[in-house]
Amino acid sequence: MSLHVSWDRYNTLIERLALVVHESGYEFDQIICIARGGLRVGDVLSRIYEIPLAILSTHSYAAEGGTIRGELVIADHMTMTAPRLGDRILLVDDDALLRRSLAFNLEQAGYTAQTAQSAEDALSIARLNPPDLVVLDVMLPGLNGFLVARRLREAGNTVPILMLTAVDGELDQADALNDGADDYLTKPFSFDLLLARLRAIIRRASGHSSSVVSCGNLSLNVATHRVWRGNTEIELTAKEFTLLHYLASRRGALVSKTELLRHVWEEDSEISMNAVEVYVGYLRKKIDLPFGESSLETVRGRGYRLAGGEL
């Protein structure tokens, strides 16, 4: 026995749920949806209430075709449609005096300052104790600040970055922005100016209604449905983007054809398993083959996996 609900009926039920929540008087400022049937519900509610949406990936079905229920696996991280920045700022600079001075003043301004004197320390902290914002000097021993920013972005880390540059030149500024910085500041600078730049970055990020999901050097803008491999934009159809977005939300995890049918083609009960193979083929020809990449993996008889970056 199967229960079939039309697409229009499904949306009507979600809107009715939104009305019930509204009439309850319950106050909330964020929605977290489970990526096992909750994506569409969360997306609609987020749009109705105009508040941030977070997606938490889970998986409990295994075996061929995903037909046997097993242990519930929950992802380590959530995908956020609007970053909620806290007060932890990572200062990365090999100048000990400047580092201590900035840390002291940020603490006085109400922030919690973490410090790192090298690229290696910064990447380690970003991985083990992620900050809410990074102030990153360009001139570091070993890896420079440009490479640190690039490593963070390639690993899928979307933390806002303010780059400190010693040279007031267009090339340095362009390099900073191209490598993933959100803004830059030229030395020497006053603390008041630094604080104003940090607050501006926080305002922009907090008010940004879209998210950028990254898998290595592959980036997806969920709001605009645009995709890049490095600096090259890739044209995808609406269904190809939906498929890629779902795989990216579970990057590194094995996703069965049945799961993809349920979440990507949920409005079309007539679609066949072959359609999944066809669209995965389309996607691979666009995001991998032209760039010599192999991020979209086929695990024969089990499903597909989109590789994620590592620091």
Buried (B, 14 or more C-beta within 10 A) or exposed (E): EEEEEEEEEBBEEBEEBBEEBEEEEEEEEBBBBBBBEBBBBBBBBBEBBEBBBBBBBBBEBBEEBBEEEEEEEEBEEBBBBBBEBEBBBBBBBBBEEBBBEBBEBBEEBEBBBBBBBBBBBBBEBBEEEEBBBBBBBBBBEEBBBBBBBBBBBBBBBBBBBBBBBEEEEEEBBEBBBEBBBBBBBBBEEEBEEBBEBBEEBBEEBEEBBEBBBBBBBBBBBBEEBBBBBEEEEBEBEEBBBBBBBBBBBBBBBBBBBBBBBBBBBBEEEEBEEEBBEEBBEBBBEBBBEEBEBEBBEEEEEBBBBBBBBEB
